Amino acid sequence: MARILIADDDELIAEIASEVLIDAGHACGWVTSAEAAWDCALRKRPDVLLLDQAMPGESGLTLLRRIRCSPQLYDLPVIMFTAMNGSEDEAQAIYAGAQDFLSKPFDPAW
């Protein structure tokens, strides 16, 4: 069982993804902003962060860069979880330090 944090400003998508992960046996929670994700990750480090690339306020990419510079979180596995699906968006996420890139809409059977 992994502890997974989802950061996505679309509450419906975050809730659906959370339910899929909980049904798969993981502990999962979600927040709707990069700042809330940062606070949660510092308080109780998740095993994985699913991070929306484009959020209002601080973007997911900016948060990812902040995580990679953090002494506490630099090695936190991050999967970008976004509606952006161009190869340039994926390359930008991987270059910023994401381990993988998952496009929305997603297939729960994945």
VMD Tcl script that draws the C-alpha trace (Angstrom):
set ca {
  {0.00 0.00 0.00}
  {1.37 3.37 -1.03}
  {0.42 6.77 0.35}
  {-0.45 8.88 -2.67}
  {-1.17 12.61 -2.77}
  {-2.99 14.09 -5.75}
  {-2.66 17.81 -6.48}
  {-5.22 18.89 -9.06}
  {-7.40 22.00 -9.26}
  {-10.17 19.96 -10.90}
  {-11.90 18.46 -7.86}
  {-13.90 15.95 -9.90}
  {-10.80 14.49 -11.55}
  {-8.95 14.42 -8.22}
  {-11.83 12.64 -6.52}
  {-12.20 10.04 -9.29}
  {-8.45 9.35 -9.36}
  {-8.43 9.10 -5.57}
  {-11.29 6.58 -5.61}
  {-9.51 4.45 -8.23}
  {-6.33 4.41 -6.16}
  {-8.18 3.65 -2.90}
  {-10.02 0.78 -4.63}
  {-6.59 -0.53 -5.67}
  {-5.58 -0.63 -2.00}
  {-3.65 2.60 -1.61}
  {-4.08 5.40 0.91}
  {-4.91 8.50 -1.07}
  {-5.85 12.10 -0.54}
  {-6.09 15.16 -2.74}
  {-5.64 18.90 -2.62}
  {-6.51 21.60 -5.13}
  {-3.42 23.81 -5.14}
  {0.35 23.59 -5.34}
  {0.68 25.37 -1.99}
  {-1.59 22.83 -0.27}
  {0.38 19.99 -1.87}
  {3.63 21.49 -0.57}
  {2.22 21.83 2.95}
  {0.84 18.27 2.96}
  {4.04 16.77 1.60}
  {6.12 18.50 4.26}
  {3.76 17.44 7.08}
  {3.38 13.80 6.06}
  {5.51 12.84 3.11}
  {3.59 10.73 0.58}
  {5.15 7.84 -1.31}
  {4.09 9.40 -4.63}
  {2.74 12.77 -5.75}
  {0.40 12.96 -8.77}
  {0.77 16.57 -9.81}
  {-1.34 18.55 -12.27}
  {0.92 20.55 -14.54}
  {-1.37 23.55 -15.04}
  {-3.00 24.95 -11.91}
  {-3.97 28.50 -11.05}
  {-1.46 30.26 -8.85}
  {1.73 28.24 -8.62}
  {1.90 25.76 -11.48}
  {2.71 22.10 -11.05}
  {6.00 22.58 -12.87}
  {7.02 25.35 -10.49}
  {6.11 23.17 -7.51}
  {8.09 20.28 -9.02}
  {11.16 22.50 -9.31}
  {10.68 23.60 -5.68}
  {10.42 19.96 -4.59}
  {13.63 19.05 -6.42}
  {15.46 21.86 -4.57}
  {14.09 20.89 -1.15}
  {16.33 18.99 1.28}
  {13.25 17.16 2.64}
  {11.49 16.32 -0.62}
  {14.14 16.30 -3.38}
  {13.72 12.55 -3.97}
  {9.91 12.40 -3.76}
  {8.57 10.47 -6.79}
  {6.38 12.80 -8.86}
  {4.14 11.83 -11.76}
  {2.75 14.72 -13.75}
  {-1.01 14.23 -14.06}
  {-2.29 16.63 -16.67}
  {-4.60 17.33 -19.58}
  {-1.61 18.68 -21.49}
  {-0.55 15.88 -23.79}
  {1.97 17.24 -26.26}
  {5.43 15.74 -26.47}
  {6.87 19.15 -25.56}
  {4.78 19.24 -22.34}
  {5.94 15.75 -21.44}
  {9.58 16.58 -22.15}
  {9.31 19.74 -20.04}
  {7.90 17.74 -17.10}
  {10.58 15.05 -17.34}
  {13.31 17.68 -17.64}
  {11.97 19.40 -14.50}
  {12.32 16.13 -12.59}
  {9.09 14.16 -13.00}
  {9.44 10.39 -13.04}
  {6.57 9.94 -15.47}
  {3.72 11.70 -17.26}
  {0.08 10.59 -17.14}
  {-2.38 12.29 -19.48}
  {-5.98 13.09 -18.56}
  {-8.49 11.81 -19.19}
  {-7.05 8.61 -17.79}
  {-8.16 5.01 -18.04}
  {-8.85 3.59 -14.56}
  {-7.87 0.14 -15.84}
  {-4.33 1.46 -16.40}
}
mol new
graphics top color blue
foreach p $ca { graphics top sphere $p radius 0.5 }
foreach p [lrange $ca 0 end-1] q [lrange $ca 1 end] { graphics top cylinder $p $q radius 0.2 }
display resetview
